[in-house]
Amino acid sequence: MAYATDNPLRKIAEGGINSVWLYVDGDAVSSIAGSGYFDSAYENLKENDVILCVGAAGGTETVDLLVVTSATGATTVTTTNGT
């Protein structure tokens, strides 16, 4: 699956030039952290933004911390799983 704007990221904090976002979805975090998952949100995300991600693994909710590694001026958003 991929990020869909009908289940948007929610900005929960902003400090300086970066933001903290919350994202809740039933996808596995390995899919969510994949390059391009958040491409539809590239206009909102900036490099070094943090995404608190609630996903699922085998029907069990998981919580991971993702860091945006590329988004500024790019249409492909990449993240790294900071767990």
Steps between C-alpha positions, in 0.01 A plus 500: 500500500597864487416811694159637408385854564170369643709375798726803546805557715412711802743768616527470878793734569724753332830635623725724300505375142392140567173333592381187675224307326267214600404237247271205576443225243461122477804459274819341629764752603741343250260614225436840655872570540564409135615765257210675334228402750433863596548649150149650507599703807831633365379862516446471878805299604852634545833324547547403867128514581397218733202271441358305794364202310238255626493203263421131526682168489288190477199682643696645793550875516859623494650841573811623324676831453582600144731784399454669163834477320396669176200714410603862454468588133450135408188314402632171639488489878740266676506407867714294732365295786641641821289258710 
